[in-house]
Amino acid sequence: GTSLVSQRLRADAFRKTQQYDRAEALYKTLLNTDDNSQAFYGLGRVAIDKGDLPAAVPQLEKAIERNPLYVEAYSDLGLVYLLLNNKQPSYDSLMKASQLSNNDPKVLANLALWPT
């Protein structure tokens, strides 16, 4: 179909099957929609999956800007910041994800990586 949901699911499927160019192209077409936070998140995930962590940061930040309750974006951004050795932004993002989630296993796993 051509609904926004089906397009987003298709883009997610492309990303998860490592068809990054196709996923990225489809996510970019979704940026012109009212709820484009998931498209920015998808672009951030593509960058992460491709190993381009610095490119993931602005995409994940835009996803959060458009949806301040986007738990997955906060969690992934916190992990990216941690991997980039940006400890305070990492801590802030992971704690925000923790506050917004209800013991989400992915958030807890990312928090477990925090250096003590």
N, C-alpha and C positions, 0 to 999 in steps of 0.2 A: 504494500500500500504506500500511499504518499502522505500519511499523517505524520505529524511531528514525532510522535512516539515511535512509530515504525522506523522513521529515518534515524532517530537516535539509537534505537536498538540495532539497526543495521550498522551504524558507525561503530558501536560498541563491539559488535561481532567481528568487524574488520580488524579492530584494534586487538582483540583477544586472539585472533588468528594470525597476528603479525603482518597484516596487510596495512601497514602504517600509512602509506600514501593515500590509499582509498579512504581510510578512516579519517585522516586529516582533512581531505577534500570535503567529505560529507559533514564533518563537524563545522568546518568553515561556512558551509551553506546555512547551518543552523544558528550562526551568530546573529543573523538578521531577524530573529524571532523575539517575541516578548520575554520568554523565559529562556535566556541563553546561558544561564549559569552552568547547565549540564554540558553545553557545547564547549565552554571554556575549560570545564573540568576534563572533558574528553581530550582536548588538545594538550592539557597538562599531563594527562596519563600517557598520551602518545609520546611526548617528550621524555617522560620517565622511562617508558618501555624501550625507547631508542637510546637511552643512556645519556641524554642531554639534560642533566639536572638544572643547570642555570636557566634553560629555556622553559622549564616547567614552572618556575616560580611565578612569573607574571601571569601565566594562564590560570594557575590555582588561585592567585590573589584576586584576579578578576571574577572567578567563580564565586569566591567568598563575598566580594563587593556586591555582586548581584543577588546573592542569597546568603545573608549573614548567619543562617542556621545550617549551613552545608557541612555536616559533620565529616563526611569523607574527604572533602577538600581540605579542611583544617588538619585532619589526621595525615593526609599525604603531604601537605605543605610542611608540617612539622617534621616528618621523616626526611623530606628533601633538605630542609634547612639543617637538620642534624648531619646528614651525609656531606653537606657543604661546609660543615663545621661552624655554622651560625647558631651558637647555642641558645642565646636568649630568645631570638625569634622562634627557634625550634620549640623551646619550652613553652612559650606563650601559645603557639598554635596547638601543641599537643594537649595542653591544659584546657584550652577552649573546646577542643574536640571531646575531651573527657567530660567536661561540664555539660555539653550538649547531648552526649550519648548516654545511654543507660547500660553501662558495662558492655559496650560493643567489643567483641573479641579482637577486631582489627585495631581499634583504638588502644586497647589494653596491650596488644602485642607491640605497637609502635612506642607506647610509653615504657614498656619493658626494656627497650633499647637505649633509653636515656641513661647517660653515664652517671654513676653515683659518686 
